[in-house]
Amino acid sequence: MHRMLVRSPASVALVTGAASGIGRATALRLAQSGAALALLDRDADALAATADEARDAGATEVLARTADVTSPDEIESAFAEATESLGELDALACTAGILEPAGLAEVTAASWQRHFDVNTTGVLHCLQSARTRLRDGGAIVVVSSNAARVPRTGMLAYAASKAATSALTRCAGLELAARGIRCNVVEPGSTDTSMLRSLWPDEESGLAGTLHGNPGAYRVGIPLGRLAEPGDVAEVIAFLLSEQARHVTLQQIYVDGGASL
């Protein structure tokens, strides 16, 4: 009987937003598989800490590069340095993102633009720089949000930017499929990160509302009764970047404990 060869999720991978949250967890998960990593983020100190952890976790080589995804020049330079140092990319994980809560009456033009600059155009910059540096048969995962498909009160710009990002990724994946490059979208729900906790008025009420729902905000809560850990999302990303997911592309995959029901 034929047995599938199980390989490392990626031999050479680039991760954006690697200094914290899901990006950090993704970097460490790939490091455990022995990948060579290029790690990008705006936060130089936190990025350096992630790089040290990745080396300790088993990464064969780590390049930490400060870069802002909103700058096409910085991203192009960072991708060029990554491939010059580590070789052709096998995988790209785009996890950088921002969330500034506001509803229809409160959202400002500046905040709206920031969301699209980081969450959507920032991904576009990465996809464009990766296009000629990703090997045929490689893989891309972009972290969006379940808010891309489930309306959320008080998150207007965030949800709109994430919906655009999910569509952008799938369109890019359709173009890249002829080279065997797979593009998938992971859409997490509430995940235990500093971004989530910054939305809570206090830990007790914030956690209760997240887990059990808020009828006034049209939220059903999380059926599994727990927040996701960043590592829960990172495991799905690592799978989608691996050869085990070689026939999965153009998908939007919820990782939210059932909150999007």
C-alpha positions in Angstrom: 0.0 0.0 0.0 1.3 3.5 -0.9 2.4 5.6 2.1 2.4 9.3 1.9 5.8 10.8 2.7 5.4 13.2 5.7 7.7 16.2 5.3 8.5 19.3 7.3 5.8 21.9 6.9 8.4 24.1 5.1 12.1 23.9 4.5 12.5 27.7 4.0 9.6 29.8 5.3 8.9 33.6 5.7 6.6 34.7 8.4 5.2 38.3 8.7 3.9 39.6 12.0 6.3 37.2 13.7 7.0 39.2 16.9 3.8 38.3 18.7 0.5 36.4 18.7 -0.3 34.0 15.9 2.8 35.0 13.9 5.1 34.2 16.8 3.3 30.9 17.4 3.6 30.1 13.7 7.3 30.8 13.6 7.9 28.5 16.6 5.8 25.7 15.2 7.8 25.8 11.9 11.0 26.0 13.9 10.1 22.8 15.6 10.0 21.1 12.2 13.6 22.3 11.5 12.7 25.0 9.0 15.0 27.9 8.0 13.0 31.0 8.8 12.9 34.6 7.7 10.9 36.5 10.3 9.5 40.0 9.7 7.8 42.5 12.0 7.9 46.2 12.9 8.7 45.5 16.6 12.5 45.0 16.5 12.9 43.9 20.2 10.0 41.5 20.2 11.1 40.1 16.9 14.6 39.5 18.2 13.1 37.6 21.1 11.0 35.4 18.7 14.1 34.7 16.7 16.0 33.5 19.7 13.1 31.3 20.7 12.9 29.9 17.2 16.6 29.0 17.2 16.1 27.2 20.6 13.1 25.4 19.1 15.1 23.9 16.3 15.1 26.2 13.4 18.1 25.5 11.2 18.7 29.1 10.4 16.9 32.3 11.4 16.9 35.7 9.7 15.1 38.5 11.7 14.3 41.5 9.6 12.5 44.7 10.8 10.0 45.6 8.1 6.6 47.3 7.7 4.2 45.5 5.5 2.7 48.8 4.4 5.9 49.7 2.7 6.4 47.9 -0.7 10.1 48.9 -0.7 10.7 47.5 2.8 8.9 44.3 1.9 10.7 43.9 -1.4 14.1 44.4 0.3 13.2 42.0 3.1 12.1 39.3 0.7 15.3 39.8 -1.4 17.5 39.5 1.6 15.6 36.4 2.8 16.1 34.5 -0.4 19.7 35.6 -0.8 20.4 34.4 2.7 18.3 31.3 3.0 17.5 30.3 -0.6 14.2 30.0 -2.6 11.1 30.1 -0.4 9.0 27.0 0.2 6.3 28.8 2.2 4.9 32.2 3.2 2.7 32.9 6.2 1.2 36.4 6.4 -0.1 37.1 9.9 0.5 40.8 10.4 -2.7 42.8 11.2 -4.3 45.5 13.2 -7.7 46.0 14.8 -9.1 49.4 15.9 -12.7 49.0 17.2 -15.3 51.3 15.7 -18.8 51.1 14.3 -20.4 53.0 11.5 -20.8 56.2 13.4 -17.4 56.2 14.9 -15.0 54.9 12.3 -12.7 57.6 10.9 -11.3 57.8 7.4 -7.8 57.5 8.8 -8.6 54.3 10.8 -10.4 52.8 7.8 -7.3 53.5 5.6 -4.9 52.0 8.3 -6.9 48.8 8.3 -6.6 48.4 4.6 -3.0 49.5 4.5 -1.9 46.8 6.9 -4.5 44.0 6.6 -5.0 44.1 2.9 -2.4 46.1 1.0 0.3 44.7 3.3 -0.7 41.2 2.2 -0.7 42.3 -1.5 2.9 43.6 -1.1 4.0 40.2 0.4 2.2 38.2 -2.3 3.8 40.4 -5.0 7.3 40.0 -3.5 6.8 36.3 -3.0 5.6 35.6 -6.5 9.0 35.2 -8.1 10.7 34.0 -4.9 8.5 31.1 -4.1 9.4 27.7 -5.6 6.9 25.9 -7.8 4.9 23.7 -5.6 5.2 26.0 -2.6 2.5 27.2 -0.3 1.0 30.4 1.1 -1.3 30.9 4.1 -2.8 34.3 4.9 -4.4 34.9 8.3 -7.7 36.7 7.9 -10.5 36.5 10.5 -13.9 35.0 10.9 -15.1 38.6 10.8 -14.4 38.4 7.0 -17.6 36.3 6.6 -19.6 36.9 9.9 -20.7 40.5 10.5 -19.5 42.0 13.8 -20.7 45.1 15.5 -18.0 47.7 16.3 -15.5 46.2 13.9 -16.5 47.8 10.6 -13.1 48.6 9.1 -11.5 45.5 10.4 -14.2 43.2 9.0 -14.2 44.9 5.6 -10.4 44.8 5.3 -10.3 41.1 6.3 -13.0 40.3 3.7 -11.0 42.0 1.1 -7.9 40.1 2.2 -9.6 36.7 2.0 -10.7 37.5 -1.6 -7.3 38.9 -2.5 -5.6 35.7 -1.4 -7.9 33.4 -3.2 -7.6 35.4 -6.4 -3.8 35.3 -6.2 -4.0 31.6 -5.5 -6.0 31.1 -8.7 -3.2 32.8 -10.7 -0.4 30.8 -8.9 -2.1 27.4 -9.2 -0.6 26.7 -12.6 2.8 26.6 -10.8 1.5 24.2 -8.2 1.6 27.0 -5.5 -1.3 26.7 -3.0 -2.9 29.7 -1.4 -5.2 29.3 1.6 -6.8 31.6 4.1 -7.1 30.8 7.8 -9.9 32.8 9.6 -9.4 32.6 13.3 -12.0 33.7 15.8 -11.3 35.0 19.3 -7.7 34.0 20.1 -5.8 34.7 23.3 -3.6 37.5 22.2 -2.9 41.0 23.3 -5.0 42.3 20.5 -8.1 40.5 21.8 -7.5 41.4 25.4 -7.1 45.1 24.5 -10.8 45.0 23.4 -12.1 43.8 26.8 -13.2 46.4 29.4 -11.9 43.9 32.0 -10.8 40.3 31.9 -13.8 38.8 33.7 -16.5 40.4 31.7 -14.5 40.3 28.5 -13.8 36.6 28.7 -17.4 35.8 29.7 -18.9 37.7 26.8 -16.5 36.1 24.4 -17.2 32.6 25.5 -20.9 32.8 26.2 -22.0 35.3 23.6 -23.6 38.7 23.6 -27.1 39.0 22.2 -26.9 42.7 22.0 -23.9 42.4 19.7 -25.4 39.4 17.8 -22.6 37.1 19.0 -23.3 33.5 19.7 -20.2 32.8 21.8 -17.8 29.9 21.3 -19.5 26.4 21.3 -16.3 24.7 22.4 -16.2 27.0 25.5 -12.6 28.1 25.2 -10.5 30.8 23.6 -8.1 29.6 20.9 -4.4 29.7 21.8 -2.1 31.1 19.1 -0.7 27.7 18.8 -4.1 26.2 17.8 -4.1 28.5 14.8 -0.4 27.9 14.1 -1.0 24.1 13.8 -3.5 24.7 11.1 -1.2 27.0 9.3 1.7 24.5 9.5 -0.6 21.8 8.1 -1.6 24.0 5.1 2.0 24.8 4.4 3.0 21.1 4.4 3.0 18.5 1.7 0.2 16.8 3.7 -2.1 19.5 2.4 -0.8 19.2 -1.2 -4.3 19.1 -2.7 -5.8 21.9 -0.6 -5.9 25.4 -2.1 -8.2 28.4 -2.5 -9.9 27.6 0.8 -11.1 29.8 3.7 -10.8 27.8 6.9 -12.4 28.9 10.2 -10.4 28.2 13.3 -12.8 29.6 15.9 -14.3 26.8 18.0 -17.6 27.0 16.2 -18.2 30.7 16.8 -19.1 31.3 13.1 -22.0 28.9 13.1 
